[in-house]
Amino acid sequence: MVLRNMKSIKDLIHGVIHIMMFYNNGIVFQTTFPSEKNIPLIGEKLSLIVNQMQNLMKMYDENELSYKKLIYETDNYIIAIIKLGEESNLALLLDNSPTDSLELKKIKKFIDKLEELIDMDKEELVHENA
């Protein structure tokens, strides 16, 4: 189910190269990155970016609790990190070739479904380890 939604996101948004779902602690839940990449390190670094930006915002406004999305753009790539649930995030690696503007709202229904699946699978893991 999760992989099907990831494929739908790749089909829906032109330029999506890879998708990664990760928890706030950096643990990767699902990804399309090739296995030869250091996937745990990528998840850890994405989590660090999110945490650092949140800490920066709290220095300005202590009432800021969470983010909605972060977008980092280079000449060749765009990385969009989107908050899914309380503890889960979605990172999209996109090709930065000329296209229409990036519309993250297009994938809203897929993000909602992914959030449900991530949180459900996390609860199942907790029950298995209990």
N, C-alpha and C positions, 0 to 999 in steps of 0.2 A: 504494500500500500504506500509506504513512504517513498520507495523508489519510483513508483508510478507518478506520484505527485512531483517528484524531482524532475522526472522526464517531461512532465507537462509544463513545468516552469521553463525548462530549457527550450521546449518547443514554442512557448508563448512569447518569450522575450528574446529578440534577436541579439546575438552576441554573447549569450551565456556560455562560458567555457567550462566552469566547474561550480559546484554547489557544495557547501559544507554546513551541517547543522551541529552546533556545539552548545554545551552548557556553560554557565558563567564561570565555572572553575576550569574551563579549557578542555574538558573531556569531549571528544568528538563522538557524536551520536551516529551520524551518517555522512557520507561524502561521495563525490564522484571523482575526487582527485586520484591520480594513479597511485598504486601501492608503493612505488619506488620513492615517492615524496615522503618526507618526514611528517606524516599526518598528525601525530601527537604534538609535535613542535608547532605546526601551523595553528592548531586549536589553541595551544597555550599562548601564542603570540597574539592571536585575534582577541582572546579573553583579556590579555594585558592591555591591548589598545582600548577596549571598551571600558575597563576599570580605570585606566588613566584619564580618559575623557570625562568619565563620571566624577572622578576626584577633582579634576580641573573645574568642572561646572559647580561642584559643591563649594569650591573656594569663592566663587562669585555669588552663588545663591544656595544657602544651606538647605533650602526646601526642595531643591531638585532631587528627585528620587531615582529616576531612570531615564533612559534615552529611548527614542523611537527608531532612528536609523542614523548610521554614519556612512558617509560616502567619501572615498579617497580616489582621486583621479590622477593618472599619469598620462603620458603621450600614448602609451600602448594599452593600458588596462584601466578598468574601473573596479574597485572593490566596494560593494554595498553590504553593510552589516545591518540586519534588521532584527529588532527585538520581537521574538515570537511570544513566549510566555514569561512567567516570572523568572525562570531559571534558564530559558532556552533562547538561542539566537540562530539566525540564518545568515550565512555569508555567501554572496554571489561574486564570482570572478567573471568579469565581462571583458570582451574585446572592445577597445575604445575606437573602433573605426567609425566613420561618419554614419550616423543613423538619426532617427527621430529622437526626441528627448527621452530619457530614461523615465518610464512611468511605473513606479513601484506599486501603484494602486492596482495595476492590471493583475498582479499576482495575489491580491488580498485573499481570495477564496482558497487558494492553495496554501497560503501562509496559515490561515485559520485551521485548515485540516492538518497541516504539519504540526501545529501547536498541540492539537488534540492527541495526535499519535505520539509525539515526543513525551508529553506528560503522562500518557497512559503507559508507555513502555518504561518510563522511569519508575512509576509506581509498581509495575510488575517486577522490575529488578530489585526493588526494596523488599517486596514480599518473598522473592526467591532467596535473598540473603538473610532473611529473618529466621 
